Amino acid sequence: MFNTHTAISKFLTARYAEDVDKAQRAAELLLNVGAPQMGMSKPVAERHGRVDIQRAELQQRFLDETVLPHLGADGPLGENADRQLRLLAWAYSNHPDYKDRWLP
């Protein structure tokens, strides 16, 4: 089970890093291209960009702080952490590196 947990954790960490990168690029594009075309002020565009980046970064923090510490624990705590990990990975089930054996 621990090898599966490690594999899923690494998979999620890679996806979350990609999400942060995408959010950073989207924020830059919004600020430099989209906002001027839509008549959006620079402060509003910056705030939207920061929120999207923060949302992406919080995925990793959630994993690190609330799921990973409890993987392998006995009883309901460990079972819940395993289920959470698999549910988080399931969000990326269309990714070519996702494994069907990870389904919750």
N, C-alpha and C positions, 0 to 999 in steps of 0.2 A: 504494500500500500504506500509506503514512504517513497518509493521510486516514482509511483504515479503522482503523488503529491508534488514531488520535486519537478517532474515534467510539466505538470499543469501550472505550477507557480512560475516556472521559467517562461512558459508560453504566454501567460498573462502579463508578466513583466515586459516582455517584448512587445505585446500588443499595446500596453499602456504607454510605453515609450513612443510607439508609432502614433498613438492618439495625441500625445502631447505635441509631437512634431507637427502633426496635421493642424492642431489648434493654433500653434504659433504661426504657421504659414497662413492660415485663414485669417488670423487677426491682423497680420501685416497686410494682406491683400485687402481686407475690409478698410483698414486705415488709409491705405495709399490709393486704392482704386474705387472700391464700392461706396465708401462714405461720401466722397466728393460727388459721385454720380447720383447718389440718392439724396443729397442735400443734408446728410447727417453731420453733426458737428464732430470735431476731432475728439473732445472729451467723451462723448457718447460712444463713438467707435472704439476708443481705447478701453472704456469700461466693458463693453461687450466682449472685446478680445480677451481681457483679463479674466472675465467670468468663464469663458470657454476653456481657457488654459487651466484655470484653477479646477474646473470640473474634471478635466482629464487627469490632472495631477492627483486629485483626491481618490481616484480609483486605486492607484498604487498604495496610497496611504491606508485606505480601507482594508485592502488585502494584507498589508504589513502589520497593521495594528489590531485587527479584529478577527482575521481568519487564520493566518499562519501560526500565531502563537498557540492556537488550540488544536491544530492538526495532530492526530495521534493520541489525544487525551482519551481517557476511558469514559465510557458512558455517553450520555446525550450531548455533552459539550464537544467531544471529538466527532461524533456523528453529525452534528450541526455544522461544524467547521468543514468537514468533508463535503457536505451537501452545498454549502455556500461556495466553496471553491469550484465545484463542478458547475453550479449555476452561473457563476461569473464567467467561466470558460465557455459555457454554452452560448453566451452572447456573441461569441466569435466562431460559431460552428461552421460558418461559410468560409473560413480561412483554410488554406490548403494544409496547414500544419496541425489543424484540430483533429483529434482522434475520437472516433465514435465511442470507444470504450470509456471515454470520460463523461458520457451522458449522466446526468443526475439520476 
